[in-house]
């Protein structure tokens, strides 16, 4: 399973068409998330039906849930990449919450 660092993600997010799924809970997401990230909690990730030709980036709090989500989506035929360290490692701007 592929992973990237948060600084690599920051560069990728310059492309506004990047798909970033935040697999944390709604409460965690509301507490602060990356601009452009879409909430898609881990317990619902099996229902994800996006475009299979593009890469999907997954982020959570520390990287554990995003790894599980990436593995599951990869098994479904998606090009899924987990963000190492999750929001704990993110140094960029966030929306909501405080950082």
C-alpha positions in Angstrom: 0.0 0.0 0.0 1.3 3.4 -1.0 1.8 6.3 1.4 2.9 9.9 1.1 4.0 12.5 3.7 1.9 15.5 4.6 4.4 17.8 2.8 4.0 15.8 -0.3 0.2 16.0 0.1 0.4 19.8 0.4 2.1 19.9 -3.0 -0.5 17.5 -4.5 -3.3 19.7 -3.1 -2.2 22.5 -5.3 -4.2 20.7 -8.0 -7.8 21.6 -7.2 -9.0 18.3 -8.8 -7.2 16.2 -6.1 -9.5 13.8 -4.3 -8.8 13.9 -0.5 -11.0 11.8 1.7 -10.9 12.5 5.4 -11.9 9.2 7.1 -12.2 10.6 10.6 -15.5 11.1 12.4 -17.7 14.0 11.7 -16.8 15.5 15.0 -13.1 15.3 14.3 -13.6 16.7 10.8 -15.6 19.7 12.2 -12.7 20.3 14.7 -10.4 21.1 11.8 -9.8 19.7 8.3 -7.8 20.4 5.2 -9.4 22.7 2.6 -10.8 20.5 -0.2 -11.0 17.4 2.0 -14.3 15.5 1.8 -15.6 13.8 4.9 -16.0 10.1 4.4 -15.8 8.3 7.7 -13.9 4.9 7.8 -17.1 3.1 8.8 -18.7 4.2 5.5 -15.6 3.8 3.2 -16.9 0.5 1.8 -19.7 2.5 0.2 -17.4 4.9 -1.7 -18.0 5.0 -5.4 -15.7 7.5 -7.1 -13.9 7.6 -10.4 -11.5 4.6 -10.6 -9.0 6.3 -13.0 -7.8 8.9 -10.6 -5.8 8.7 -7.4 -7.6 9.0 -4.0 -5.7 10.4 -1.0 -6.9 9.4 2.5 -6.2 11.1 5.7 -7.2 10.5 9.4 -5.8 11.6 12.7 -2.6 9.7 12.9 -2.4 7.5 9.8 -3.9 4.2 11.1 -7.5 4.6 9.8 -6.3 6.0 6.5 -4.1 3.0 5.9 -7.1 0.7 6.5 -9.3 2.8 4.2 -6.6 2.8 1.5 -6.2 -1.0 1.7 -10.0 -1.5 1.4 -10.3 0.9 -1.6 -7.2 -0.7 -3.2 -9.0 -4.1 -3.0 -12.0 -2.5 -4.8 -9.7 -1.4 -7.6 -9.0 2.2 -6.7 -5.5 3.9 -6.7 -5.6 4.8 -3.0 -2.8 6.5 -1.1 -2.6 6.9 2.7 -1.2 10.1 4.3 1.5 9.2 6.8 1.1 10.8 10.2 -2.4 12.1 9.4 -3.6 15.4 10.7 -1.1 15.2 13.6 1.6 15.8 11.0 -0.2 18.3 8.9 1.5 21.7 9.1 -0.6 23.6 6.5 -3.8 25.6 7.0 -6.9 24.0 8.3 -10.6 25.0 8.1 -12.5 25.0 11.4 -11.1 24.1 14.8 -7.9 25.7 15.9 -4.3 25.1 15.1 
